Amino acid sequence: MIPVHLQKVVPDQNMARFYHMDIAPTLFGEVSVLRTWGRMGTHGKTTVETCATSGAAVAAADRTLRQKLRRGYLSF
């Protein structure tokens, strides 16, 4: 999976958000899904979800991607 960068901008609601997601291997043979989100212009917040296999990590990332696209985020 390539890194995904999503944005949601709604000027009427003063909303300008970003969501970035990437998959990376860990030092212990596992795979992590790295997620960063927040208001544009800030560093945002970051979480790391560790999965046992790359298939599980891709499934978790795809699930989140579908959810964000349903909520109006656009891919850039």
PDB file of N, H, CA, C and O in Angstrom:
ATOM      1  N   MET A   1       0.845  -1.182   0.000  1.00  0.00           N
ATOM      2  CA  MET A   1       0.000   0.000   0.000  1.00  0.00           C
ATOM      3  C   MET A   1       0.886   1.239   0.000  1.00  0.00           C
ATOM      4  O   MET A   1       1.848   1.331   0.762  1.00  0.00           O
ATOM      5  N   ILE A   2       0.555   2.169  -0.847  1.00  0.00           N
ATOM      6  H   ILE A   2      -0.227   2.095  -1.466  1.00  0.00           H
ATOM      7  CA  ILE A   2       1.288   3.426  -0.884  1.00  0.00           C
ATOM      8  C   ILE A   2       0.743   4.360   0.193  1.00  0.00           C
ATOM      9  O   ILE A   2      -0.405   4.205   0.607  1.00  0.00           O
ATOM     10  N   PRO A   3       1.533   5.321   0.653  1.00  0.00           N
ATOM     11  CA  PRO A   3       1.010   6.275   1.636  1.00  0.00           C
ATOM     12  C   PRO A   3      -0.212   7.000   1.089  1.00  0.00           C
ATOM     13  O   PRO A   3      -0.268   7.349  -0.090  1.00  0.00           O
ATOM     14  N   VAL A   4      -1.185   7.219   1.960  1.00  0.00           N
ATOM     15  H   VAL A   4      -1.140   6.936   2.918  1.00  0.00           H
ATOM     16  CA  VAL A   4      -2.436   7.871   1.576  1.00  0.00           C
ATOM     17  C   VAL A   4      -2.533   9.196   2.315  1.00  0.00           C
ATOM     18  O   VAL A   4      -2.333   9.256   3.528  1.00  0.00           O
ATOM     19  N   HIS A   5      -2.840  10.255   1.579  1.00  0.00           N
ATOM     20  H   HIS A   5      -3.001  10.206   0.593  1.00  0.00           H
ATOM     21  CA  HIS A   5      -3.045  11.561   2.186  1.00  0.00           C
ATOM     22  C   HIS A   5      -4.432  12.052   1.779  1.00  0.00           C
ATOM     23  O   HIS A   5      -4.719  12.218   0.594  1.00  0.00           O
ATOM     24  N   LEU A   6      -5.287  12.283   2.773  1.00  0.00           N
ATOM     25  H   LEU A   6      -5.053  12.148   3.736  1.00  0.00           H
ATOM     26  CA  LEU A   6      -6.659  12.725   2.537  1.00  0.00           C
ATOM     27  C   LEU A   6      -6.852  14.121   3.128  1.00  0.00           C
ATOM     28  O   LEU A   6      -6.192  14.503   4.094  1.00  0.00           O
ATOM     29  N   GLN A   7      -7.766  14.862   2.528  1.00  0.00           N
ATOM     30  H   GLN A   7      -8.302  14.551   1.743  1.00  0.00           H
ATOM     31  CA  GLN A   7      -8.108  16.186   3.040  1.00  0.00           C
ATOM     32  C   GLN A   7      -9.612  16.382   2.994  1.00  0.00           C
ATOM     33  O   GLN A   7     -10.306  15.855   2.125  1.00  0.00           O
ATOM     34  N   LYS A   8     -10.093  17.154   3.955  1.00  0.00           N
ATOM     35  H   LYS A   8      -9.529  17.582   4.661  1.00  0.00           H
ATOM     36  CA  LYS A   8     -11.506  17.538   3.959  1.00  0.00           C
ATOM     37  C   LYS A   8     -11.563  19.026   4.286  1.00  0.00           C
ATOM     38  O   LYS A   8     -11.176  19.454   5.374  1.00  0.00           O
ATOM     39  N   VAL A   9     -12.053  19.808   3.322  1.00  0.00           N
ATOM     40  H   VAL A   9     -12.368  19.460   2.439  1.00  0.00           H
ATOM     41  CA  VAL A   9     -12.143  21.256   3.492  1.00  0.00           C
ATOM     42  C   VAL A   9     -13.587  21.677   3.260  1.00  0.00           C
ATOM     43  O   VAL A   9     -14.146  21.440   2.189  1.00  0.00           O
ATOM     44  N   VAL A  10     -14.194  22.308   4.280  1.00  0.00           N
ATOM     45  H   VAL A  10     -13.739  22.500   5.149  1.00  0.00           H
ATOM     46  CA  VAL A  10     -15.552  22.843   4.191  1.00  0.00           C
ATOM     47  C   VAL A  10     -15.485  24.276   4.725  1.00  0.00           C
ATOM     48  O   VAL A  10     -15.576  24.492   5.934  1.00  0.00           O
ATOM     49  N   PRO A  11     -15.324  25.261   3.821  1.00  0.00           N
ATOM     50  CA  PRO A  11     -15.160  26.646   4.276  1.00  0.00           C
ATOM     51  C   PRO A  11     -16.339  27.168   5.106  1.00  0.00           C
ATOM     52  O   PRO A  11     -16.132  27.935   6.047  1.00  0.00           O
ATOM     53  N   ASP A  12     -17.559  26.769   4.774  1.00  0.00           N
ATOM     54  H   ASP A  12     -17.726  26.146   4.010  1.00  0.00           H
ATOM     55  CA  ASP A  12     -18.728  27.253   5.510  1.00  0.00           C
ATOM     56  C   ASP A  12     -18.691  26.849   6.976  1.00  0.00           C
ATOM     57  O   ASP A  12     -19.233  27.549   7.831  1.00  0.00           O
ATOM     58  N   GLN A  13     -18.051  25.719   7.266  1.00  0.00           N
ATOM     59  H   GLN A  13     -17.611  25.150   6.571  1.00  0.00           H
ATOM     60  CA  GLN A  13     -17.969  25.222   8.640  1.00  0.00           C
ATOM     61  C   GLN A  13     -16.594  25.483   9.260  1.00  0.00           C
ATOM     62  O   GLN A  13     -16.305  24.995  10.353  1.00  0.00           O
ATOM     63  N   ASN A  14     -15.746  26.249   8.568  1.00  0.00           N
ATOM     64  H   ASN A  14     -15.980  26.645   7.680  1.00  0.00           H
ATOM     65  CA  ASN A  14     -14.389  26.526   9.031  1.00  0.00           C
ATOM     66  C   ASN A  14     -13.630  25.220   9.300  1.00  0.00           C
ATOM     67  O   ASN A  14     -12.918  25.096  10.297  1.00  0.00           O
ATOM     68  N   MET A  15     -13.794  24.255   8.399  1.00  0.00           N
ATOM     69  H   MET A  15     -14.372  24.356   7.589  1.00  0.00           H
ATOM     70  CA  MET A  15     -13.189  22.944   8.567  1.00  0.00           C
ATOM     71  C   MET A  15     -12.094  22.753   7.526  1.00  0.00           C
ATOM     72  O   MET A  15     -12.334  22.903   6.328  1.00  0.00           O
ATOM     73  N   ALA A  16     -10.898  22.425   7.984  1.00  0.00           N
ATOM     74  H   ALA A  16     -10.703  22.303   8.957  1.00  0.00           H
ATOM     75  CA  ALA A  16      -9.780  22.112   7.108  1.00  0.00           C
ATOM     76  C   ALA A  16      -8.962  21.031   7.804  1.00  0.00           C
ATOM     77  O   ALA A  16      -8.115  21.330   8.647  1.00  0.00           O
ATOM     78  N   ARG A  17      -9.216  19.780   7.450  1.00  0.00           N
ATOM     79  H   ARG A  17      -9.903  19.537   6.766  1.00  0.00           H
ATOM     80  CA  ARG A  17      -8.600  18.652   8.133  1.00  0.00           C
ATOM     81  C   ARG A  17      -7.771  17.814   7.172  1.00  0.00           C
ATOM     82  O   ARG A  17      -7.992  17.826   5.961  1.00  0.00           O
ATOM     83  N   PHE A  18      -6.811  17.085   7.738  1.00  0.00           N
ATOM     84  H   PHE A  18      -6.631  17.075   8.721  1.00  0.00           H
ATOM     85  CA  PHE A  18      -6.028  16.148   6.945  1.00  0.00           C
ATOM     86  C   PHE A  18      -6.001  14.801   7.653  1.00  0.00           C
ATOM     87  O   PHE A  18      -6.228  14.715   8.860  1.00  0.00           O
ATOM     88  N   TYR A  19      -5.721  13.756   6.893  1.00  0.00           N
ATOM     89  H   TYR A  19      -5.537  13.825   5.912  1.00  0.00           H
ATOM     90  CA  TYR A  19      -5.582  12.405   7.425  1.00  0.00           C
ATOM     91  C   TYR A  19      -4.529  11.711   6.580  1.00  0.00           C
ATOM     92  O   TYR A  19      -4.690  11.592   5.365  1.00  0.00           O
ATOM     93  N   HIS A  20      -3.463  11.255   7.200  1.00  0.00           N
ATOM     94  H   HIS A  20      -3.332  11.352   8.187  1.00  0.00           H
ATOM     95  CA  HIS A  20      -2.372  10.588   6.490  1.00  0.00           C
ATOM     96  C   HIS A  20      -2.216   9.185   7.057  1.00  0.00           C
ATOM     97  O   HIS A  20      -2.254   8.993   8.272  1.00  0.00           O
ATOM     98  N   MET A  21      -2.038   8.199   6.169  1.00  0.00           N
ATOM     99  H   MET A  21      -2.007   8.355   5.182  1.00  0.00           H
ATOM    100  CA  MET A  21      -1.922   6.814   6.600  1.00  0.00           C
ATOM    101  C   MET A  21      -0.828   6.122   5.795  1.00  0.00           C
ATOM    102  O   MET A  21      -0.714   6.316   4.585  1.00  0.00           O
ATOM    103  N   ASP A  22      -0.015   5.301   6.490  1.00  0.00           N
ATOM    104  H   ASP A  22      -0.107   5.143   7.473  1.00  0.00           H
ATOM    105  CA  ASP A  22       1.073   4.571   5.842  1.00  0.00           C
ATOM    106  C   ASP A  22       1.251   3.236   6.556  1.00  0.00           C
ATOM    107  O   ASP A  22       0.864   3.082   7.715  1.00  0.00           O
ATOM    108  N   ILE A  23       1.838   2.284   5.856  1.00  0.00           N
ATOM    109  H   ILE A  23       2.153   2.409   4.915  1.00  0.00           H
ATOM    110  CA  ILE A  23       2.134   0.967   6.418  1.00  0.00           C
ATOM    111  C   ILE A  23       3.645   0.799   6.414  1.00  0.00           C
ATOM    112  O   ILE A  23       4.301   1.065   5.406  1.00  0.00           O
ATOM    113  N   ALA A  24       4.206   0.353   7.554  1.00  0.00           N
ATOM    114  H   ALA A  24       3.673   0.137   8.373  1.00  0.00           H
ATOM    115  CA  ALA A  24       5.656   0.211   7.667  1.00  0.00           C
ATOM    116  C   ALA A  24       5.990  -1.022   8.508  1.00  0.00           C
ATOM    117  O   ALA A  24       5.262  -1.344   9.447  1.00  0.00           O
ATOM    118  N   PRO A  25       7.080  -1.710   8.182  1.00  0.00           N
ATOM    119  CA  PRO A  25       7.501  -2.857   8.997  1.00  0.00           C
ATOM    120  C   PRO A  25       8.111  -2.391  10.315  1.00  0.00           C
ATOM    121  O   PRO A  25       8.656  -1.291  10.405  1.00  0.00           O
ATOM    122  N   THR A  26       8.010  -3.238  11.331  1.00  0.00           N
ATOM    123  H   THR A  26       7.567  -4.131  11.258  1.00  0.00           H
ATOM    124  CA  THR A  26       8.641  -2.956  12.616  1.00  0.00           C
ATOM    125  C   THR A  26       9.953  -3.740  12.703  1.00  0.00           C
ATOM    126  O   THR A  26      10.260  -4.543  11.821  1.00  0.00           O
ATOM    127  N   LEU A  27      10.704  -3.510  13.741  1.00  0.00           N
ATOM    128  H   LEU A  27      10.455  -2.859  14.457  1.00  0.00           H
ATOM    129  CA  LEU A  27      11.968  -4.224  13.930  1.00  0.00           C
ATOM    130  C   LEU A  27      11.769  -5.676  14.332  1.00  0.00           C
ATOM    131  O   LEU A  27      12.712  -6.466  14.272  1.00  0.00           O
ATOM    132  N   PHE A  28      10.567  -6.039  14.737  1.00  0.00           N
ATOM    133  H   PHE A  28       9.801  -5.397  14.786  1.00  0.00           H
ATOM    134  CA  PHE A  28      10.306  -7.370  15.261  1.00  0.00           C
ATOM    135  C   PHE A  28       9.526  -8.250  14.295  1.00  0.00           C
ATOM    136  O   PHE A  28       8.963  -9.264  14.708  1.00  0.00           O
ATOM    137  N   GLY A  29       9.482  -7.885  13.021  1.00  0.00           N
ATOM    138  H   GLY A  29       9.939  -7.061  12.685  1.00  0.00           H
ATOM    139  CA  GLY A  29       8.825  -8.702  12.014  1.00  0.00           C
ATOM    140  C   GLY A  29       7.334  -8.472  11.883  1.00  0.00           C
ATOM    141  O   GLY A  29       6.678  -9.150  11.092  1.00  0.00           O
ATOM    142  N   GLU A  30       6.787  -7.545  12.624  1.00  0.00           N
ATOM    143  H   GLU A  30       7.320  -6.994  13.267  1.00  0.00           H
ATOM    144  CA  GLU A  30       5.379  -7.216  12.510  1.00  0.00           C
ATOM    145  C   GLU A  30       5.222  -6.054  11.525  1.00  0.00           C
ATOM    146  O   GLU A  30       6.207  -5.547  10.987  1.00  0.00           O
ATOM    147  N   VAL A  31       3.996  -5.648  11.301  1.00  0.00           N
ATOM    148  H   VAL A  31       3.196  -6.060  11.738  1.00  0.00           H
ATOM    149  CA  VAL A  31       3.721  -4.538  10.386  1.00  0.00           C
ATOM    150  C   VAL A  31       2.840  -3.532  11.118  1.00  0.00           C
ATOM    151  O   VAL A  31       1.895  -3.911  11.810  1.00  0.00           O
ATOM    152  N   SER A  32       3.155  -2.251  10.960  1.00  0.00           N
ATOM    153  H   SER A  32       3.922  -1.944  10.398  1.00  0.00           H
ATOM    154  CA  SER A  32       2.402  -1.194  11.638  1.00  0.00           C
ATOM    155  C   SER A  32       1.653  -0.332  10.647  1.00  0.00           C
ATOM    156  O   SER A  32       2.124  -0.066   9.541  1.00  0.00           O
ATOM    157  N   VAL A  33       0.471   0.100  11.068  1.00  0.00           N
ATOM    158  H   VAL A  33       0.089  -0.116  11.967  1.00  0.00           H
ATOM    159  CA  VAL A  33      -0.307   1.088  10.328  1.00  0.00           C
ATOM    160  C   VAL A  33      -0.130   2.406  11.074  1.00  0.00           C
ATOM    161  O   VAL A  33      -0.556   2.538  12.222  1.00  0.00           O
ATOM    162  N   LEU A  34       0.494   3.372  10.426  1.00  0.00           N
ATOM    163  H   LEU A  34       0.840   3.265   9.494  1.00  0.00           H
ATOM    164  CA  LEU A  34       0.747   4.675  11.024  1.00  0.00           C
ATOM    165  C   LEU A  34      -0.314   5.647  10.546  1.00  0.00           C
ATOM    166  O   LEU A  34      -0.502   5.826   9.343  1.00  0.00           O
ATOM    167  N   ARG A  35      -1.008   6.278  11.488  1.00  0.00           N
ATOM    168  H   ARG A  35      -0.855   6.132  12.465  1.00  0.00           H
ATOM    169  CA  ARG A  35      -2.070   7.226  11.140  1.00  0.00           C
ATOM    170  C   ARG A  35      -1.769   8.571  11.795  1.00  0.00           C
ATOM    171  O   ARG A  35      -1.453   8.637  12.983  1.00  0.00           O
ATOM    172  N   THR A  36      -1.870   9.636  11.016  1.00  0.00           N
ATOM    173  H   THR A  36      -2.127   9.583  10.050  1.00  0.00           H
ATOM    174  CA  THR A  36      -1.705  10.998  11.524  1.00  0.00           C
ATOM    175  C   THR A  36      -2.877  11.821  11.020  1.00  0.00           C
ATOM    176  O   THR A  36      -3.222  11.758   9.840  1.00  0.00           O
ATOM    177  N   TRP A  37      -3.493  12.599  11.913  1.00  0.00           N
ATOM    178  H   TRP A  37      -3.213  12.650  12.872  1.00  0.00           H
ATOM    179  CA  TRP A  37      -4.647  13.395  11.521  1.00  0.00           C
ATOM    180  C   TRP A  37      -4.688  14.676  12.338  1.00  0.00           C
ATOM    181  O   TRP A  37      -4.078  14.781  13.402  1.00  0.00           O
ATOM    182  N   GLY A  38      -5.423  15.643  11.809  1.00  0.00           N
ATOM    183  H   GLY A  38      -5.918  15.557  10.945  1.00  0.00           H
ATOM    184  CA  GLY A  38      -5.597  16.890  12.544  1.00  0.00           C
ATOM    185  C   GLY A  38      -6.016  18.026  11.633  1.00  0.00           C
ATOM    186  O   GLY A  38      -6.403  17.810  10.485  1.00  0.00           O
ATOM    187  N   ARG A  39      -5.936  19.226  12.154  1.00  0.00           N
ATOM    188  H   ARG A  39      -5.621  19.401  13.087  1.00  0.00           H
ATOM    189  CA  ARG A  39      -6.270  20.423  11.400  1.00  0.00           C
ATOM    190  C   ARG A  39      -5.073  20.800  10.536  1.00  0.00           C
ATOM    191  O   ARG A  39      -3.927  20.722  10.977  1.00  0.00           O
ATOM    192  N   MET A  40      -5.350  21.207   9.310  1.00  0.00           N
ATOM    193  H   MET A  40      -6.282  21.270   8.951  1.00  0.00           H
ATOM    194  CA  MET A  40      -4.276  21.622   8.403  1.00  0.00           C
ATOM    195  C   MET A  40      -3.498  22.768   9.031  1.00  0.00           C
ATOM    196  O   MET A  40      -4.084  23.685   9.607  1.00  0.00           O
ATOM    197  N   GLY A  41      -2.188  22.712   8.918  1.00  0.00           N
ATOM    198  H   GLY A  41      -1.712  21.968   8.450  1.00  0.00           H
ATOM    199  CA  GLY A  41      -1.326  23.716   9.507  1.00  0.00           C
ATOM    200  C   GLY A  41      -0.782  23.325  10.863  1.00  0.00           C
ATOM    201  O   GLY A  41       0.028  24.052  11.437  1.00  0.00           O
ATOM    202  N   THR A  42      -1.222  22.168  11.394  1.00  0.00           N
ATOM    203  H   THR A  42      -1.881  21.578  10.928  1.00  0.00           H
ATOM    204  CA  THR A  42      -0.724  21.676  12.674  1.00  0.00           C
ATOM    205  C   THR A  42       0.003  20.356  12.442  1.00  0.00           C
ATOM    206  O   THR A  42      -0.043  19.796  11.347  1.00  0.00           O
ATOM    207  N   HIS A  43       0.676  19.864  13.483  1.00  0.00           N
ATOM    208  H   HIS A  43       0.714  20.319  14.373  1.00  0.00           H
ATOM    209  CA  HIS A  43       1.345  18.568  13.395  1.00  0.00           C
ATOM    210  C   HIS A  43       0.344  17.421  13.533  1.00  0.00           C
ATOM    211  O   HIS A  43       0.593  16.320  13.043  1.00  0.00           O
ATOM    212  N   GLY A  44      -0.760  17.668  14.181  1.00  0.00           N
ATOM    213  H   GLY A  44      -0.962  18.563  14.578  1.00  0.00           H
ATOM    214  CA  GLY A  44      -1.787  16.659  14.351  1.00  0.00           C
ATOM    215  C   GLY A  44      -1.428  15.632  15.408  1.00  0.00           C
ATOM    216  O   GLY A  44      -0.470  15.798  16.162  1.00  0.00           O
ATOM    217  N   LYS A  45      -2.209  14.578  15.446  1.00  0.00           N
ATOM    218  H   LYS A  45      -2.987  14.444  14.833  1.00  0.00           H
ATOM    219  CA  LYS A  45      -2.001  13.471  16.378  1.00  0.00           C
ATOM    220  C   LYS A  45      -1.611  12.240  15.580  1.00  0.00           C
ATOM    221  O   LYS A  45      -1.963  12.116  14.406  1.00  0.00           O
ATOM    222  N   THR A  46      -0.882  11.328  16.218  1.00  0.00           N
ATOM    223  H   THR A  46      -0.597  11.429  17.171  1.00  0.00           H
ATOM    224  CA  THR A  46      -0.418  10.122  15.538  1.00  0.00           C
ATOM    225  C   THR A  46      -0.728   8.906  16.387  1.00  0.00           C
ATOM    226  O   THR A  46      -0.579   8.931  17.609  1.00  0.00           O
ATOM    227  N   THR A  47      -1.166   7.828  15.721  1.00  0.00           N
ATOM    228  H   THR A  47      -1.286   7.808  14.728  1.00  0.00           H
ATOM    229  CA  THR A  47      -1.324   6.535  16.374  1.00  0.00           C
ATOM    230  C   THR A  47      -0.617   5.485  15.544  1.00  0.00           C
ATOM    231  O   THR A  47      -0.427   5.646  14.338  1.00  0.00           O
ATOM    232  N   VAL A  48      -0.227   4.402  16.209  1.00  0.00           N
ATOM    233  H   VAL A  48      -0.382   4.271  17.189  1.00  0.00           H
ATOM    234  CA  VAL A  48       0.418   3.280  15.556  1.00  0.00           C
ATOM    235  C   VAL A  48      -0.352   2.025  15.936  1.00  0.00           C
ATOM    236  O   VAL A  48      -0.492   1.707  17.117  1.00  0.00           O
ATOM    237  N   GLU A  49      -0.849   1.316  14.935  1.00  0.00           N
ATOM    238  H   GLU A  49      -0.736   1.575  13.976  1.00  0.00           H
ATOM    239  CA  GLU A  49      -1.537   0.046  15.157  1.00  0.00           C
ATOM    240  C   GLU A  49      -0.623  -1.051  14.622  1.00  0.00           C
ATOM    241  O   GLU A  49      -0.295  -1.064  13.436  1.00  0.00           O
ATOM    242  N   THR A  50      -0.213  -1.966  15.491  1.00  0.00           N
ATOM    243  H   THR A  50      -0.479  -1.955  16.454  1.00  0.00           H
ATOM    244  CA  THR A  50       0.687  -3.036  15.090  1.00  0.00           C
ATOM    245  C   THR A  50      -0.115  -4.285  14.764  1.00  0.00           C
ATOM    246  O   THR A  50      -0.970  -4.706  15.544  1.00  0.00           O
ATOM    247  N   CYS A  51       0.168  -4.883  13.594  1.00  0.00           N
ATOM    248  H   CYS A  51       0.862  -4.541  12.961  1.00  0.00           H
ATOM    249  CA  CYS A  51      -0.521  -6.088  13.130  1.00  0.00           C
ATOM    250  C   CYS A  51       0.500  -7.209  12.953  1.00  0.00           C
ATOM    251  O   CYS A  51       1.680  -6.951  12.719  1.00  0.00           O
ATOM    252  N   ALA A  52       0.044  -8.440  13.064  1.00  0.00           N
ATOM    253  H   ALA A  52      -0.915  -8.650  13.253  1.00  0.00           H
ATOM    254  CA  ALA A  52       0.935  -9.590  12.955  1.00  0.00           C
ATOM    255  C   ALA A  52       1.405  -9.823  11.521  1.00  0.00           C
ATOM    256  O   ALA A  52       2.546 -10.230  11.302  1.00  0.00           O
ATOM    257  N   THR A  53       0.538  -9.569  10.548  1.00  0.00           N
ATOM    258  H   THR A  53      -0.389  -9.238  10.726  1.00  0.00           H
ATOM    259  CA  THR A  53       0.886  -9.816   9.145  1.00  0.00           C
ATOM    260  C   THR A  53       0.625  -8.578   8.306  1.00  0.00           C
ATOM    261  O   THR A  53      -0.107  -7.673   8.706  1.00  0.00           O
ATOM    262  N   SER A  54       1.238  -8.563   7.137  1.00  0.00           N
ATOM    263  H   SER A  54       1.833  -9.298   6.812  1.00  0.00           H
ATOM    264  CA  SER A  54       1.005  -7.425   6.247  1.00  0.00           C
ATOM    265  C   SER A  54      -0.425  -7.434   5.718  1.00  0.00           C
ATOM    266  O   SER A  54      -0.992  -6.372   5.458  1.00  0.00           O
ATOM    267  N   GLY A  55      -1.015  -8.614   5.555  1.00  0.00           N
ATOM    268  H   GLY A  55      -0.555  -9.477   5.766  1.00  0.00           H
ATOM    269  CA  GLY A  55      -2.409  -8.701   5.119  1.00  0.00           C
ATOM    270  C   GLY A  55      -3.360  -8.064   6.118  1.00  0.00           C
ATOM    271  O   GLY A  55      -4.306  -7.377   5.735  1.00  0.00           O
ATOM    272  N   ALA A  56      -3.105  -8.295   7.400  1.00  0.00           N
ATOM    273  H   ALA A  56      -2.336  -8.854   7.711  1.00  0.00           H
ATOM    274  CA  ALA A  56      -3.945  -7.698   8.442  1.00  0.00           C
ATOM    275  C   ALA A  56      -3.775  -6.185   8.472  1.00  0.00           C
ATOM    276  O   ALA A  56      -4.741  -5.455   8.693  1.00  0.00           O
ATOM    277  N   ALA A  57      -2.554  -5.712   8.251  1.00  0.00           N
ATOM    278  H   ALA A  57      -1.769  -6.305   8.071  1.00  0.00           H
ATOM    279  CA  ALA A  57      -2.305  -4.266   8.233  1.00  0.00           C
ATOM    280  C   ALA A  57      -2.991  -3.608   7.044  1.00  0.00           C
ATOM    281  O   ALA A  57      -3.576  -2.535   7.185  1.00  0.00           O
ATOM    282  N   VAL A  58      -2.926  -4.234   5.882  1.00  0.00           N
ATOM    283  H   VAL A  58      -2.451  -5.106   5.767  1.00  0.00           H
ATOM    284  CA  VAL A  58      -3.582  -3.689   4.691  1.00  0.00           C
ATOM    285  C   VAL A  58      -5.092  -3.668   4.885  1.00  0.00           C
ATOM    286  O   VAL A  58      -5.756  -2.712   4.484  1.00  0.00           O
ATOM    287  N   ALA A  59      -5.642  -4.721   5.500  1.00  0.00           N
ATOM    288  H   ALA A  59      -5.103  -5.497   5.826  1.00  0.00           H
ATOM    289  CA  ALA A  59      -7.083  -4.774   5.756  1.00  0.00           C
ATOM    290  C   ALA A  59      -7.507  -3.651   6.707  1.00  0.00           C
ATOM    291  O   ALA A  59      -8.541  -3.019   6.492  1.00  0.00           O
ATOM    292  N   ALA A  60      -6.722  -3.402   7.750  1.00  0.00           N
ATOM    293  H   ALA A  60      -5.882  -3.916   7.925  1.00  0.00           H
ATOM    294  CA  ALA A  60      -7.038  -2.329   8.699  1.00  0.00           C
ATOM    295  C   ALA A  60      -6.959  -0.967   8.016  1.00  0.00           C
ATOM    296  O   ALA A  60      -7.807  -0.107   8.250  1.00  0.00           O
ATOM    297  N   ALA A  61      -5.951  -0.768   7.177  1.00  0.00           N
ATOM    298  H   ALA A  61      -5.262  -1.468   6.987  1.00  0.00           H
ATOM    299  CA  ALA A  61      -5.803   0.506   6.472  1.00  0.00           C
ATOM    300  C   ALA A  61      -6.929   0.703   5.463  1.00  0.00           C
ATOM    301  O   ALA A  61      -7.459   1.808   5.343  1.00  0.00           O
ATOM    302  N   ASP A  62      -7.302  -0.347   4.739  1.00  0.00           N
ATOM    303  H   ASP A  62      -6.871  -1.244   4.837  1.00  0.00           H
ATOM    304  CA  ASP A  62      -8.401  -0.242   3.775  1.00  0.00           C
ATOM    305  C   ASP A  62      -9.725   0.078   4.460  1.00  0.00           C
ATOM    306  O   ASP A  62     -10.526   0.861   3.949  1.00  0.00           O
ATOM    307  N   ARG A  63      -9.945  -0.528   5.609  1.00  0.00           N
ATOM    308  H   ARG A  63      -9.294  -1.164   6.024  1.00  0.00           H
ATOM    309  CA  ARG A  63     -11.176  -0.276   6.358  1.00  0.00           C
ATOM    310  C   ARG A  63     -11.254   1.199   6.762  1.00  0.00           C
ATOM    311  O   ARG A  63     -12.304   1.829   6.628  1.00  0.00           O
ATOM    312  N   THR A  64     -10.141   1.745   7.256  1.00  0.00           N
ATOM    313  H   THR A  64      -9.289   1.233   7.365  1.00  0.00           H
ATOM    314  CA  THR A  64     -10.108   3.153   7.645  1.00  0.00           C
ATOM    315  C   THR A  64     -10.262   4.058   6.432  1.00  0.00           C
ATOM    316  O   THR A  64     -10.961   5.069   6.496  1.00  0.00           O
ATOM    317  N   LEU A  65      -9.617   3.704   5.330  1.00  0.00           N
ATOM    318  H   LEU A  65      -9.049   2.882   5.277  1.00  0.00           H
ATOM    319  CA  LEU A  65      -9.715   4.503   4.107  1.00  0.00           C
ATOM    320  C   LEU A  65     -11.154   4.584   3.611  1.00  0.00           C
ATOM    321  O   LEU A  65     -11.627   5.668   3.266  1.00  0.00           O
ATOM    322  N   ARG A  66     -11.852   3.463   3.571  1.00  0.00           N
ATOM    323  H   ARG A  66     -11.468   2.583   3.851  1.00  0.00           H
ATOM    324  CA  ARG A  66     -13.255   3.470   3.140  1.00  0.00           C
ATOM    325  C   ARG A  66     -14.100   4.351   4.054  1.00  0.00           C
ATOM    326  O   ARG A  66     -14.965   5.089   3.585  1.00  0.00           O
ATOM    327  N   GLN A  67     -13.848   4.272   5.356  1.00  0.00           N
ATOM    328  H   GLN A  67     -13.144   3.672   5.737  1.00  0.00           H
ATOM    329  CA  GLN A  67     -14.611   5.076   6.316  1.00  0.00           C
ATOM    330  C   GLN A  67     -14.378   6.571   6.071  1.00  0.00           C
ATOM    331  O   GLN A  67     -15.332   7.349   6.074  1.00  0.00           O
ATOM    332  N   LYS A  68     -13.139   6.976   5.863  1.00  0.00           N
ATOM    333  H   LYS A  68     -12.364   6.344   5.861  1.00  0.00           H
ATOM    334  CA  LYS A  68     -12.831   8.389   5.653  1.00  0.00           C
ATOM    335  C   LYS A  68     -13.412   8.895   4.336  1.00  0.00           C
ATOM    336  O   LYS A  68     -13.896  10.025   4.271  1.00  0.00           O
ATOM    337  N   LEU A  69     -13.371   8.080   3.293  1.00  0.00           N
ATOM    338  H   LEU A  69     -12.977   7.162   3.346  1.00  0.00           H
ATOM    339  CA  LEU A  69     -13.955   8.492   2.009  1.00  0.00           C
ATOM    340  C   LEU A  69     -15.465   8.652   2.118  1.00  0.00           C
ATOM    341  O   LEU A  69     -16.032   9.551   1.497  1.00  0.00           O
ATOM    342  N   ARG A  70     -16.131   7.794   2.899  1.00  0.00           N
ATOM    343  H   ARG A  70     -15.670   7.063   3.404  1.00  0.00           H
ATOM    344  CA  ARG A  70     -17.573   7.933   3.125  1.00  0.00           C
ATOM    345  C   ARG A  70     -17.894   9.223   3.860  1.00  0.00           C
ATOM    346  O   ARG A  70     -18.964   9.799   3.667  1.00  0.00           O
ATOM    347  N   ARG A  71     -16.971   9.684   4.706  1.00  0.00           N
ATOM    348  H   ARG A  71     -16.101   9.216   4.864  1.00  0.00           H
ATOM    349  CA  ARG A  71     -17.203  10.900   5.490  1.00  0.00           C
ATOM    350  C   ARG A  71     -16.824  12.177   4.746  1.00  0.00           C
ATOM    351  O   ARG A  71     -16.890  13.267   5.315  1.00  0.00           O
ATOM    352  N   GLY A  72     -16.430  12.052   3.487  1.00  0.00           N
ATOM    353  H   GLY A  72     -16.376  11.167   3.025  1.00  0.00           H
ATOM    354  CA  GLY A  72     -16.204  13.248   2.683  1.00  0.00           C
ATOM    355  C   GLY A  72     -14.755  13.642   2.483  1.00  0.00           C
ATOM    356  O   GLY A  72     -14.492  14.679   1.875  1.00  0.00           O
ATOM    357  N   TYR A  73     -13.812  12.865   2.964  1.00  0.00           N
ATOM    358  H   TYR A  73     -14.026  12.022   3.458  1.00  0.00           H
ATOM    359  CA  TYR A  73     -12.404  13.164   2.707  1.00  0.00           C
ATOM    360  C   TYR A  73     -12.074  12.857   1.254  1.00  0.00           C
ATOM    361  O   TYR A  73     -12.631  11.929   0.668  1.00  0.00           O
ATOM    362  N   LEU A  74     -11.161  13.641   0.671  1.00  0.00           N
ATOM    363  H   LEU A  74     -10.708  14.395   1.147  1.00  0.00           H
ATOM    364  CA  LEU A  74     -10.743  13.460  -0.708  1.00  0.00           C
ATOM    365  C   LEU A  74      -9.265  13.113  -0.739  1.00  0.00           C
ATOM    366  O   LEU A  74      -8.488  13.624   0.069  1.00  0.00           O
ATOM    367  N   SER A  75      -8.873  12.250  -1.664  1.00  0.00           N
ATOM    368  H   SER A  75      -9.504  11.835  -2.320  1.00  0.00           H
ATOM    369  CA  SER A  75      -7.487  11.817  -1.793  1.00  0.00           C
ATOM    370  C   SER A  75      -6.672  12.819  -2.596  1.00  0.00           C
ATOM    371  O   SER A  75      -7.139  13.328  -3.615  1.00  0.00           O
ATOM    372  N   PHE A  76      -5.449  13.105  -2.139  1.00  0.00           N
ATOM    373  H   PHE A  76      -5.070  12.692  -1.312  1.00  0.00           H
ATOM    374  CA  PHE A  76      -4.538  14.009  -2.838  1.00  0.00           C
ATOM    375  C   PHE A  76      -3.211  13.347  -3.043  1.00  0.00           C
ATOM    376  O   PHE A  76      -2.303  13.948  -3.616  1.00  0.00           O
TER     377      PHE A  76
END
